[in-house]
Amino acid sequence: MKGDVNKIHGVVVFFMVATLAGALFTALWIYEVLNLTPMIPSTTTTIILSTPSPPPPPPKTLIPFTCPTTNHSRTICHSSLPSSSSPPLHPSHSCPSYFRWIHQDLRPWRDTGITRDMVEHASNFAHFRLIILNSNLYILRYGHCFQTRDIFTIWGILQLLRRYPGRIPDIDLMFNCDDLPLIKASDYNNNGKVAPPPLFRYCSNDSMLDIPFPDWSFWGWPEINIKPWEKLKEELKEGNKRMKWIHREPYAYWKGNHLVASTRFDLLKCNVSQSHDWNARIYSQDWFNETRTGFKESTLAKQCIHRYKIYIEGNSWSVSEKYILACDSLTLLVKPKYHDFFTRDLMPVHHYWPVRDDLKCPSIKFAVEWGNKHKQKAQAMGREASNFIQENLKMDYVYDYMFHLLNEYAKLLKYKPTRPPRAVRWCSESMACRSEGLMKQFMMESMVNVSHYASPCALPPPFSPVELLMILRRKANSLKQVEKWEESVH
């Protein structure tokens, strides 16, 4: 009898709970479906039920661009670029960590600033002087650059001015287009008594003070039919999808000009022969035939068919590095002597596999054998590098790097830049309208047509001495570890 009472009591309790739950669920369902407003007691003061919507982004402004209607018409630069009537938005995120090297590259002038005499002293090493005044760009030439390096470098800076109108300060700088850095740190290691001349170029190294700047190929390299980076980066991404890593040729691949440096000539010895197979497939570029056929056999997006790709410097750093890293293949990086603006952020055995310069062939053979035995790790390393290039080397970040580098440089100037007597104004119209063929095509494809009023990414702070030491130590330890692995099998 007592058990029956308990059972009845349990049923009643269950029924009451179920009834309340059903009523609550029904009320919530009605509120959700019918979007009813909950009742607020009359005695309650104002209650905010939702956060206010963010302000709409500033309207995009198309930048005018017109060419003369006839060949005899004079190309006239627009008097000024459009300016924004609204203040720029706050940065939505921090820049990639390689932006921190901007502070390090400008450190030699942190205490002294940059004087006009310092800049003009750099003219002894420069191909051209670049001046920006009120968002207008002027060029004073000192010498001839190889191919169209200077043309597309200047073009890139003009696009920066179009992207951020009115936000690039007045600037006076010297630029060298050659491969090798020139400003030796040892010549100015005198406690700041004589400051080095500031010189911009595409690469530098640990013993030089040249200031790295994004290279010309980001806007195209017409002489060898390399498209502007924004388009080519997407082609490389699509090319990676055509063949999965596991189905690619299990060898290390390299194709290029071996005549520019002894280290590349030495790489040819690692090719497969009747007596040795170093797990490498090396091809020397036939420049005469490729030039004749428009480099149709050197399409970069079609070269991602090997599990491993070799990067080796030429006369100095090579623009090929970003294309190789973007391939999803594991990059076998022969020990470099130089760096560009972003590669100092790459870590051995994380973004690439290090290869010894003094023992290239056995080092390459070991790397390929290791990767084929540890396929998942090798594939992950290749994907890490490819993701780094695709995400951290977007053109948005290339422009933002230029923006911050030039702004930080301008802060160091101890004088107001002026236009030299023989300096000539350059603009997008005067460059693109007079160009032909691939040069004009690449300029039109890489042109910035809409002003960007949102702020660039936020520049991260400089490295502390401890952070720099930790980065160098981490790289050194990784290199030593790989060398130990190699030595253990010999």
Protein Blocks (a to p, Z undefined) as FASTA:
>chain_A
ZZmmmmmmmmmmmmmmmmmmmmmmmmmmmmmmnopacdddfkbccddfbdcddddddddd
dddddddfbfkbccdddfbdcddfbdcdddfbdcdfklmmmmmmmmmmmmnopafklmmm
mmmmpfbdcddeehiacdddfbdcehjlmmmmmmmmmmmmmmmgoiaccddddddfbfbd
fbdfklmmgghmaccdddddfbdcfkbcbdcdddfklnopfknopacfklmmmmmmmmmm
mpcfklpccbdcddddfklpmklmmmmmmpccfkbcehiacddddfklmmmnoommmcfk
lmmmbfbdcdddffbccfklmmmmmnopacdddddfbdcfklmmpcghklpccddfklmm
lmmmmmmmmmmmmmmlmmmmmmmmmmmmmmmmcfklmmmmmmmmmmmmmmmpcbdcdddf
klccddfklmmmmpgcjllmmmmmmpcfbdcfbdcddddddddfklmmmmmmmmmmmmmm
mmmmmmmmZZ
